[in-house]
């Protein structure tokens, strides 16, 4: 029997007043599957665009960094998807699949480098927190777990 947990989260993008990051996260003892997008009041009713999809393996043996490969490329989202996948694989020790269509254009300074770094940092913080909670809870207990619902304010 495989143990998985699926959750959906939403939290504000740093340095914005109206942009939220929406996360669909599936955790398994064998991998992480993460889908990310951002929404503004103007785009709230529109479907999320398809962004890049990246797979990353945790470091092993002599490798000090995660290895990754792009499965689907959308140039505007590839770098962020790759960065998040590699960080998650390294920090959690699990292979990570990351789909990313986040946009930082509505951030306070128009989505500059620092805003993107802070957004990535916040995503990693939230996801790693969820992994830790899952590992301490039913994730290690050998039973199926499904957690559905949106939590905000994290």
Rosetta silent file (secondary structure, phi, psi, omega in degrees, C-alpha in Angstrom):
SEQUENCE: XXXXXXXXXXXXXXXXXXXXXXXXXXXXXXXXXXXXXXXXXXXXXXXXXXXXXXXXXXXXXXXXXXXXXXXXXXXXXXXXXXXXXXXXXXXXXXXXXXXXXXXXXXXXXXXXXXXXXXXXXXXXXXXXXXXXXXXXXXXXXXXXXXXXXXXXXX
SCORE:     score description
SCORE:     0.000 S_00000001
   1 L     0.000  129.850  178.512    0.000    0.000    0.000 S_00000001
   2 L   -92.997  145.749  179.465    1.425    3.384   -0.929 S_00000001
   3 L  -106.282  123.041  177.783    1.051    6.344    1.347 S_00000001
   4 E  -135.782  157.012  173.240    0.285    9.667   -0.245 S_00000001
   5 E  -136.025  133.136  177.756   -1.041   13.018    0.848 S_00000001
   6 E  -121.544  132.908  179.647   -2.522   15.599   -1.462 S_00000001
   7 E  -143.544  154.011  174.814   -3.162   19.156   -0.395 S_00000001
   8 E  -121.802  132.315 -177.320   -3.955   22.487   -1.961 S_00000001
   9 E  -129.322  157.050  172.260   -2.615   25.687   -0.441 S_00000001
  10 E  -142.238  136.762  177.422   -2.771   29.377   -1.206 S_00000001
  11 E  -151.067  155.608 -177.391   -0.601   32.116    0.269 S_00000001
  12 E   -68.468  141.328  172.979    0.312   35.683   -0.676 S_00000001
  13 L   -72.580  132.074  179.957    3.274   36.267   -2.938 S_00000001
  14 L   -56.113  143.206  176.418    5.832   38.380   -1.036 S_00000001
  15 L    67.686   23.883  173.823    5.826   42.106   -1.881 S_00000001
  16 L  -131.076  156.213  179.120    2.419   42.098   -3.542 S_00000001
  17 L   -97.856  -23.572 -171.600   -0.953   43.193   -2.301 S_00000001
  18 L  -134.641    8.796 -179.162   -3.168   41.085   -4.474 S_00000001
  19 L  -104.388  130.630  177.026   -1.207   38.145   -5.911 S_00000001
  20 E  -117.522  147.145  173.243   -1.492   34.691   -4.367 S_00000001
  21 E   -93.110  129.683  177.409    0.523   31.561   -5.039 S_00000001
  22 E  -110.530  130.190 -172.937   -1.669   28.499   -5.489 S_00000001
  23 E  -122.546  131.072  168.457   -0.082   25.145   -4.717 S_00000001
  24 E  -117.245  114.942 -171.541   -1.252   21.634   -5.502 S_00000001
  25 E  -124.066  126.213  172.747    1.073   19.270   -3.641 S_00000001
  26 E  -118.238  123.341  179.458    1.135   15.490   -3.639 S_00000001
  27 E  -108.792  138.031  178.468    3.575   13.823   -1.255 S_00000001
  28 E  -138.736  159.705  177.008    4.604   10.194   -1.502 S_00000001
  29 L   -65.809  -14.214 -177.082    7.311    8.163    0.165 S_00000001
  30 L  -107.727  -15.005 -176.576    8.920    8.005   -3.309 S_00000001
  31 E  -170.173  170.181  171.720    8.524   11.547   -4.697 S_00000001
  32 E  -117.937  135.590  174.102    7.040   15.031   -4.517 S_00000001
  33 E  -121.645  118.939 -173.040    4.630   16.290   -7.179 S_00000001
  34 E  -130.941  129.735  174.078    4.123   20.053   -7.074 S_00000001
  35 E  -120.355  131.176 -176.517    2.093   22.357   -9.306 S_00000001
  36 E  -126.243  141.320  170.831    2.408   26.127   -8.852 S_00000001
  37 E  -152.187  164.976  174.929    0.583   29.103  -10.289 S_00000001
  38 E  -118.831  151.746  178.154   -0.178   32.667   -9.295 S_00000001
  39 E  -134.612  142.582  172.265   -3.505   34.459   -9.380 S_00000001
  40 L  -118.785  168.223  176.634   -4.455   38.118   -9.210 S_00000001
  41 L   -56.472  -31.720 -179.748   -7.975   39.543   -8.916 S_00000001
  42 L   -72.368  -28.643 -176.984   -7.860   40.094  -12.677 S_00000001
  43 L  -106.631    5.559 -174.078   -6.946   36.476  -13.442 S_00000001
  44 L   -57.545  -35.512 -176.732   -8.946   34.775  -10.666 S_00000001
  45 L   -92.360   -3.967 -179.141  -11.610   33.383  -12.990 S_00000001
  46 L   -90.558  148.432  174.998   -9.224   32.314  -15.745 S_00000001
  47 L   -68.208  151.385  178.572   -7.668   28.852  -15.918 S_00000001
  48 L   -69.343  140.321  176.375   -3.968   28.663  -15.061 S_00000001
  49 L   -72.139  152.888  175.899   -1.608   28.657  -18.020 S_00000001
  50 L   -79.481  125.002  178.776    0.551   25.610  -18.585 S_00000001
  51 L  -110.150 -164.770 -179.089    4.106   26.354  -17.508 S_00000001
  52 E   -69.320  152.914  177.383    7.323   24.373  -17.439 S_00000001
  53 E  -129.209  123.196 -172.281    7.474   20.896  -15.909 S_00000001
  54 E  -129.568  145.146  175.680   10.802   19.758  -14.417 S_00000001
  55 E  -116.170  133.001  178.306   12.051   16.589  -12.730 S_00000001
  56 E  -132.254  140.658  176.252   14.931   16.717  -10.220 S_00000001
  57 E  -104.092  144.328  177.341   16.814   13.986   -8.383 S_00000001
  58 L   -68.489  158.817  177.722   18.400   14.501   -4.968 S_00000001
  59 L   -61.678  142.447  176.193   22.195   14.511   -4.696 S_00000001
  60 L  -140.734  154.335  175.518   23.780   11.057   -4.416 S_00000001
  61 L    52.399 -122.592 -177.478   27.307    9.737   -4.075 S_00000001
  62 L   -81.949   -9.506 -179.299   29.844   12.235   -5.355 S_00000001
  63 L   -77.471  127.859  179.233   27.213   14.670   -6.641 S_00000001
  64 L   -96.437  -12.524  179.232   26.833   17.687   -4.381 S_00000001
  65 L  -125.846  162.665  179.093   23.892   19.192   -6.238 S_00000001
  66 L   -71.686  148.755  173.996   20.597   17.895   -7.554 S_00000001
  67 E  -100.517  143.691 -179.518   20.307   16.766  -11.152 S_00000001
  68 E  -141.590  160.057  173.579   17.329   17.941  -13.179 S_00000001
  69 E  -144.616  142.690  177.858   15.745   17.641  -16.574 S_00000001
  70 E   -84.924  129.346  177.530   12.972   19.638  -18.205 S_00000001
  71 E   -94.008  -39.491  175.600   10.022   17.541  -19.300 S_00000001
  72 E  -136.412  132.325 -174.708    8.022   20.431  -20.746 S_00000001
  73 L  -113.692  126.069  166.143    9.556   23.841  -21.476 S_00000001
  74 L  -126.805  106.342 -169.220    7.902   27.228  -21.371 S_00000001
  75 H   -47.438  -39.446 -175.645   10.913   29.586  -21.382 S_00000001
  76 H   -68.353  -16.622 -177.750    9.367   32.194  -19.084 S_00000001
  77 H  -120.193   -2.671 -173.745    8.896   29.655  -16.278 S_00000001
  78 H   -64.576  -47.795 -176.866   11.712   27.153  -16.819 S_00000001
  79 H   -60.134  -43.917 -179.537   14.384   28.724  -14.594 S_00000001
  80 H   -67.692  -43.192  178.313   12.046   29.050  -11.613 S_00000001
  81 H   -60.542  -43.894  179.756   10.658   25.527  -12.027 S_00000001
  82 H   -63.966  -45.633 -179.457   14.187   24.105  -12.230 S_00000001
  83 H   -59.495  -47.646 -178.802   15.376   26.056   -9.203 S_00000001
  84 H   -64.810  -43.850 -179.699   12.430   24.947   -7.057 S_00000001
  85 H   -60.783  -44.963 -178.864   12.686   21.301   -8.160 S_00000001
  86 H   -66.466  -41.350  178.941   16.422   21.129   -7.399 S_00000001
  87 H   -64.004  -46.382 -179.154   16.056   22.816   -4.003 S_00000001
  88 H   -63.773  -41.551  179.064   13.196   20.538   -2.965 S_00000001
  89 H   -61.671  -42.370 -178.487   15.024   17.398   -4.114 S_00000001
  90 H   -69.128  -45.175 -176.182   18.118   18.401   -2.158 S_00000001
  91 H   -72.980  -33.517 -176.200   16.310   19.456    1.029 S_00000001
  92 H   -97.539  -18.981 -175.979   13.851   16.570    1.188 S_00000001
  93 L    75.676   12.275 -179.882   15.973   13.786   -0.298 S_00000001
  94 L  -115.510  146.052  170.833   13.073   12.903   -2.609 S_00000001
  95 E   -59.475  143.806 -176.998   12.788   13.204   -6.377 S_00000001
  96 E  -127.435  129.547  171.279   10.674   16.243   -7.211 S_00000001
  97 E  -104.401  123.393 -178.096    8.351   16.900  -10.136 S_00000001
  98 E  -127.999  121.560  171.293    7.541   20.618  -10.380 S_00000001
  99 E  -104.015  127.949 -173.673    5.072   22.244  -12.723 S_00000001
 100 E  -134.647  123.841  171.157    5.336   26.018  -12.622 S_00000001
 101 E  -128.888   26.070  179.439    3.299   28.757  -14.242 S_00000001
 102 L   -66.390  145.601  174.784    3.931   31.435  -11.592 S_00000001
 103 L  -126.108  134.022  179.008    4.311   35.018  -12.742 S_00000001
 104 L  -102.582   10.412 -175.457    6.051   37.685  -10.693 S_00000001
 105 L   -61.421  -28.146 -178.240    4.948   40.522  -13.005 S_00000001
 106 L   -90.308    4.468  177.853    2.466   41.899  -10.462 S_00000001
 107 L   -67.244  161.500 -172.905    5.087   42.119   -7.715 S_00000001
 108 L   -49.844  -39.110 -179.657    5.862   45.560   -6.329 S_00000001
 109 L  -108.106   24.305  174.714    8.851   46.212   -8.615 S_00000001
 110 L    81.873   17.435  175.836    7.482   44.354  -11.633 S_00000001
 111 L    86.653   34.267  178.586    8.922   40.921  -10.905 S_00000001
 112 L   -68.052  177.083 -175.890   12.618   41.676  -10.607 S_00000001
 113 H   -56.170  -45.043 -179.349   15.250   39.219   -9.469 S_00000001
 114 H   -65.366  -37.423  178.734   14.894   39.880   -5.742 S_00000001
 115 H   -66.841  -38.487  177.421   11.131   39.458   -5.888 S_00000001
 116 H   -66.706  -42.837  178.438   11.517   36.160   -7.700 S_00000001
 117 H   -59.980  -44.849  179.837   14.110   34.942   -5.183 S_00000001
 118 H   -67.164  -35.686  175.746   11.806   35.816   -2.287 S_00000001
 119 H   -64.620  -44.563  177.757    8.871   34.116   -4.016 S_00000001
 120 H   -62.573  -43.978  179.814   10.911   30.943   -4.570 S_00000001
 121 H   -58.976  -41.864  179.981   12.118   31.058   -0.971 S_00000001
 122 H   -67.502  -41.449  177.409    8.527   31.303    0.275 S_00000001
 123 H   -60.735  -47.239 -179.235    7.368   28.398   -1.907 S_00000001
 124 H   -62.287  -42.257  179.001   10.243   26.210   -0.674 S_00000001
 125 H   -59.471  -47.079 -178.830    9.538   27.186    2.937 S_00000001
 126 H   -66.023  -47.178 -177.522    5.851   26.272    2.650 S_00000001
 127 H   -66.176  -44.554  178.415    6.438   23.003    0.776 S_00000001
 128 H   -62.704  -35.006  174.699    9.253   21.844    3.080 S_00000001
 129 H   -62.495  -42.876  177.739    6.983   22.625    6.037 S_00000001
 130 H   -64.373  -39.921  178.064    4.280   20.431    4.532 S_00000001
 131 H   -61.517  -44.406 -179.988    6.800   17.627    3.937 S_00000001
 132 H   -63.359  -44.313  177.978    7.910   17.763    7.581 S_00000001
 133 H   -60.714  -44.443 -179.737    4.338   17.693    8.872 S_00000001
 134 H   -63.045  -43.107 -179.218    3.555   14.779    6.568 S_00000001
 135 H   -64.722  -35.780  179.317    6.652   12.842    7.628 S_00000001
 136 H   -74.952  -26.412 -175.761    5.818   13.264   11.322 S_00000001
 137 L   -95.953 -135.140 -174.335    2.207   12.285   10.792 S_00000001
 138 H   -66.926  -17.035 -179.420    0.475    9.622    8.798 S_00000001
 139 H   -58.439  -27.272  179.168    3.058    9.758    6.031 S_00000001
 140 H  -102.566    0.706 -174.409    5.270    7.367    7.941 S_00000001
 141 L   -90.027   -5.083  176.161    2.445    5.265    9.347 S_00000001
 142 L    83.579   10.644  179.149    1.799    3.083    6.291 S_00000001
 143 L  -115.726  156.359  178.947   -1.787    4.161    5.697 S_00000001
 144 L   -71.476  138.836 -179.869   -3.345    6.072    2.822 S_00000001
 145 L  -132.050  133.334  172.966   -3.843    9.738    3.523 S_00000001
 146 L  -132.446  118.795  178.939   -5.741   12.280    1.461 S_00000001
 147 L  -118.722  110.945  179.200   -5.912   15.847    2.643 S_00000001
 148 L  -119.635  143.186  178.382   -7.923   18.076    0.354 S_00000001
 149 L   142.186  160.385 -177.866   -8.868   21.658    0.959 S_00000001
 150 E  -102.990  129.737  176.100   -7.428   25.082    0.686 S_00000001
 151 E  -116.082  138.283 -179.909   -5.491   26.575    3.532 S_00000001
 152 L  -122.179  176.064  173.146   -4.444   30.149    3.433 S_00000001
 153 L    76.405   13.985 -179.666   -2.357   32.547    5.431 S_00000001
 154 L   -83.188    0.000    0.000    0.749   30.431    5.651 S_00000001
